[in-house]
Amino acid sequence: MDKRRHQRMAVNNLMVDISDGIGFFAGTVGDLSRFGLMVDNIPKKLDEKAPHLSLVITGNGKHFKMKARPRWSSRQSISKKVGIEILNVPWGWTEFVMDLEPKNDDIWGTINL
């Protein structure tokens, strides 16, 4: 069962700089939602059990600084994927994600009598 409140959307060209409080690492954003994201290509040295993470997400001419916490991780051969929950979501991020969400079609506009 999927417990997500908002759908995840695959994205391209978003980079993330992430700190676990000890080190600073770079990766890519694989998918995102209003309250979370999945980061990929993160070095294995990132402490995915850290209570808080600091994120700087850049792309599409914008950048966002946020606090987050890791929810899950998956190790790969030379890197890892980490699912992240954003804490205190900034309004600018919400607007950014809403612009990426698919627009709902007006079903009444398509009915022909």
Secondary structure as GFF3:
##gff-version 3
##sequence-region A 1 113
A	DSSP	beta_strand	9	10	.	.	.	ID=ss1
A	DSSP	beta_strand	15	19	.	.	.	ID=ss2
A	DSSP	beta_strand	24	32	.	.	.	ID=ss3
A	DSSP	beta_strand	36	43	.	.	.	ID=ss4
A	DSSP	beta_strand	53	59	.	.	.	ID=ss5
A	DSSP	beta_strand	62	75	.	.	.	ID=ss6
A	DSSP	beta_strand	79	87	.	.	.	ID=ss7
A	DSSP	alpha_helix	91	100	.	.	.	ID=ss8
A	DSSP	three_ten_helix	107	110	.	.	.	ID=ss9
###
